[in-house]
Amino acid sequence: MDLDVGVPALAAFADEAEKSGDAAVTDTIEQAKALWFLRESMSEAQKPEGGSISAEHGLGRLERDAITHYEPAIEIDLMRTLKRMLDPGNMLNPDKVVAAQTAR
């Protein structure tokens, strides 16, 4: 089964899915929670060392809001300004790389 759940709805989906009693669903949700905790822990651990969030394909939906905790507002504003200049109609991946408004 292929499943697509938006990140903001994931917590509610996980709560409902756990109620199903299906062991495979429960195991998958527990693994996802563990991975999310690991990701958050790694992000917090790199912060004092001056590390940053990065990926070979740039920021994605998960990092878009998290980056506001690690990078100066001026850098995020610059990214937002460049996005508006290059994509004035906001047609290319709207709100995927930078949110329309500052998340701080």
C-alpha positions in Angstrom: 0.0 0.0 0.0 1.3 3.5 -0.9 0.3 6.2 1.6 0.8 9.9 1.4 0.1 11.9 4.5 1.1 15.6 4.8 3.7 16.3 7.5 1.3 18.6 9.5 -1.3 15.8 9.6 1.2 13.0 10.5 0.7 13.1 14.3 -3.1 12.8 14.0 -2.7 10.1 11.4 -0.3 8.2 13.6 -2.7 8.4 16.6 -5.6 7.1 14.6 -3.5 4.4 12.9 -2.3 3.1 16.3 -5.9 2.5 17.3 -6.3 0.0 14.5 -4.5 -2.6 16.6 -2.6 -3.8 13.5 0.9 -4.9 14.7 2.6 -3.9 11.4 1.1 -0.4 11.6 2.1 0.0 15.2 5.6 -1.2 14.5 6.0 1.2 11.6 4.7 4.1 13.6 7.1 3.3 16.5 10.0 3.1 14.0 9.0 6.5 12.5 8.8 8.1 16.0 12.3 6.7 16.8 13.7 8.1 13.5 12.0 11.5 14.2 13.5 11.6 17.7 16.9 10.7 16.3 16.7 13.4 13.7 15.7 16.0 16.2 18.4 14.9 18.6 21.1 15.1 15.9 19.8 18.6 14.9 20.1 19.8 18.5 23.5 18.2 18.9 25.0 20.0 15.9 23.7 23.4 16.9 26.3 24.4 19.6 29.1 23.2 17.2 27.9 25.6 14.5 26.6 22.8 12.3 23.8 23.3 9.9 21.0 21.4 8.3 21.9 20.3 4.8 21.1 17.8 2.1 22.3 17.1 -1.3 19.0 18.4 -2.7 18.6 21.3 -0.4 15.9 21.9 2.2 12.7 20.1 2.2 9.4 20.3 4.0 10.7 18.9 7.3 13.7 21.3 7.5 11.9 24.3 6.2 10.6 25.4 9.6 13.4 23.9 11.6 16.1 26.0 9.9 14.6 29.1 11.5 16.2 27.8 14.8 19.6 27.4 13.3 20.2 30.1 10.7 20.1 33.9 11.1 16.8 35.5 10.0 18.7 37.6 7.4 19.8 34.4 5.6 16.3 33.0 5.5 15.0 36.4 4.4 17.6 36.4 1.6 16.4 32.9 0.5 12.8 34.2 0.5 13.8 37.3 -1.5 15.6 35.2 -4.1 12.6 32.8 -4.3 10.3 35.8 -5.0 12.7 37.1 -7.6 13.1 33.8 -9.5 9.5 32.6 -9.0 7.3 35.7 -8.7 4.1 33.6 -9.2 5.2 31.1 -6.5 4.5 28.3 -8.8 7.6 26.2 -8.2 7.3 24.2 -5.0 5.3 26.8 -3.1 6.2 27.0 0.6 8.5 23.9 0.3 11.9 25.6 0.6 11.0 28.7 2.5 7.7 29.6 4.0 5.9 32.7 2.6 6.1 34.2 6.1 8.9 33.9 8.7 8.2 31.0 11.1 10.0 32.7 14.0 
